[in-house]
Amino acid sequence: MRKLRNSELGRLSPEDYKKAEKTPLVIVSDNIRSMHNIGSLFRTADCFRVTHIHLCGLSPIPGHPEIEKTALGATESVPWTQHENTLSCLKQLKSEGYRIAALEQAENSIDLRDYAPEAPTALVLGHEVIGVAQDVVDACDDVVEIIQFGTKHSLNVSVSAGLAIFDLHRKLTSRV
C-alpha cells in the first residue's frame, strides 16, 4: 500500500467547504480552558462538517497562536460564537429546535453506542477537570457517555469529542 498524497485526498477548498452541506450538529464548549483542546475541537469539527461551535464561559476564542497551531486553519472554516455563559447558549439553541446532549458520566446516561440523536443536535463538552457543570447537565435533554473499560475514569476532552463527533456524524448523516 502507498500513502496518499495531500493532492489525492479530494479535500474541499475553503470556498467549497463553506457551501457544502453541514452535519446537523453543533458543539458547545462549557468552560473548556485549554487552547490546544479548543484548537482540536475546531479541527475535528471541520473534518466532520459540524455546523457551528459555541465557546462558552472561560473557553478561549480563536486568534491565539496556541489555538491556531492545533486547529490548522479550521478556525477559518468552522463558524463560531462566544457566549458569556453556557446556560444562555443552551436556552438559545433550544429555542432554535436543538436537542441538547451533554457528554458526561452521570446517572441514567445513555451509552454513546446506543444513542439515537435527533437532528439537529447540540453536543455539550465540559471543563477538563470538572466536566460539564451540574447546572448545565440539568438543562440538557440527554446525557451520553463513552463507556470505558480500563482503570482510568476519563478521556481527554478532545479525544472524547473526536469519538462522539465521529459517531454522531455517522448517525445524523446515515453514513457508515
Secondary structure, DSSP 8 states (H G I E B T S, - for coil): -----GGGS----HHHHHHS--EEEEEEEES---HHHHHHHHHHHHHTTEEEEEEETT---TTSHHHHHHHTTTTTTS-EEEES-HHHHHHHHHHTT-EEEEES--TT-EEGGG----SSEEEEEEBTTTBS-HHHHHH-SEEEE----SS-----HHHHHHHHHHHHHHHHHT--
